[in-house]
Amino acid sequence: MDDTIALHQRKLAKLKELKQGYLQKLFPRNGSKFPQLRFAGFADAWEQRKLGDLADFNPKSVLPETFEYVDLESVVGTDIISHRLEHKDSAPSRAQRLAQKGDVFYQTVRPYQKNNCIFDKLDNDWVFSTGYAQLRPKKDSYFLLVLLQNNSFMRKVLGRCTGTSYPAINSKDLAQIKVSISDSIDEQKKIGNLFRNIDNTITLHQRKLEKLQELKKGYLQKIFC
């Protein structure tokens, strides 16, 4: 069991390294207008845009009477790992962001943790904490999510954060950050799909690893008195 656990840990680490490698090569670096690595058929220079030009921030909405609430502890990596039922009258005051399929939620408190996700459900009764900025993309959702996970973007975010124990950035400052993007929606989709597949595989291996660790713990309790 220990050997199998170690194998999954190594696979998980390699997948995360692979993702970081693609993040560096598929996005322009150091002021360049061209990524190191491109999909076939794309050669145009990327453009600088404000993040606020790529998505609508925190769209206004009316909360349903009951909803599934997602707080800052509910998202790990790009995966929603938990949620809880809340009633509008008794819900936390931070429960304000009514999700729509395709919305990107960006963790604005301790953003270096990179716990950001896409809401990909058709349900209309999920509400996120105001600890997330809600971005309703004007183009490809997963491309935008990947853009927000890039280390160069993270450095810009941290440069605008306030606070020490819980550094945070407000949505207005976040929307002003300039990013490099491909103007081709087809290139955006190809990049987004690549990282969607990588993230799904990471989540799969993470869950397998957690189940193996739980199984080992169970055996330890039953085989030893």
Order of alpha helices (4+ residues) and beta strands (2+ residues): alpha-beta-beta-beta-beta-beta-beta-beta-beta-beta-beta-beta-alpha-alpha-alpha-beta-alpha
